[in-house]
Amino acid sequence: MEIEHKYLVDESNRKVAVQLDIETFEKIEETLENYGLIRLMQKEEQDDNVLELEQAQAYYRTLEKAK
């Protein structure tokens, strides 16, 4: 992915920040979230606490619903 960016500099011309367009930022954010979810899923697979589908559905039904 080509990332188009602009550097923001201070009075001494030192780079202090990077500016990205919103579309690029959202792609990066989604990529990071997906990576985190995959890592969490891999960790859960290694644990003994992984629920089978029916167990997960039953547990989900017991959760308090947001209002």
C-alpha positions in Angstrom: 0.0 0.0 0.0 1.4 3.4 -1.0 1.0 5.8 1.9 0.8 9.4 0.9 1.8 11.7 3.8 3.0 15.1 4.7 5.5 15.9 7.5 4.8 18.7 10.0 7.9 20.4 11.2 8.8 22.8 14.0 10.7 26.1 13.9 14.0 24.2 13.5 12.7 22.2 10.6 12.6 19.0 12.7 9.8 16.5 11.8 7.3 16.5 14.7 4.2 14.9 13.1 2.8 13.2 10.1 -0.4 14.1 8.3 -2.4 11.4 6.4 -5.6 11.7 4.5 -8.6 10.2 6.3 -9.0 7.3 3.8 -5.4 6.2 4.4 -5.8 6.5 8.2 -8.9 4.4 8.2 -7.2 1.7 6.1 -4.3 1.6 8.6 -6.7 1.6 11.6 -8.8 -1.3 10.1 -5.6 -3.2 9.4 -4.4 -2.8 13.0 -7.8 -3.8 14.4 -7.9 -6.9 12.2 -4.4 -7.8 13.2 -5.3 -7.4 16.9 -8.4 -9.5 16.5 -6.5 -12.3 14.7 -3.8 -12.3 17.5 -6.6 -12.5 20.1 -8.3 -15.4 18.2 -5.0 -17.2 18.0 -4.4 -16.8 21.7 -7.9 -18.0 22.5 -7.3 -21.1 20.3 -4.4 -22.0 22.5 -6.4 -21.6 25.7 -8.6 -24.4 27.0 -11.4 -21.9 27.5 -12.5 -21.9 23.9 -16.3 -22.4 23.6 -18.0 -24.6 21.1 -20.6 -22.9 18.9 -23.5 -24.1 20.9 -21.8 -23.0 24.2 -21.0 -19.6 22.7 -24.5 -19.1 21.6 -25.9 -20.0 25.0 -23.5 -17.7 26.7 -24.4 -14.9 24.3 -28.1 -15.3 25.2 -27.3 -14.7 28.9 -25.5 -11.4 28.3 -27.3 -8.2 29.1 -28.4 -6.4 25.9 -27.4 -2.7 25.4 -30.3 -0.3 25.5 
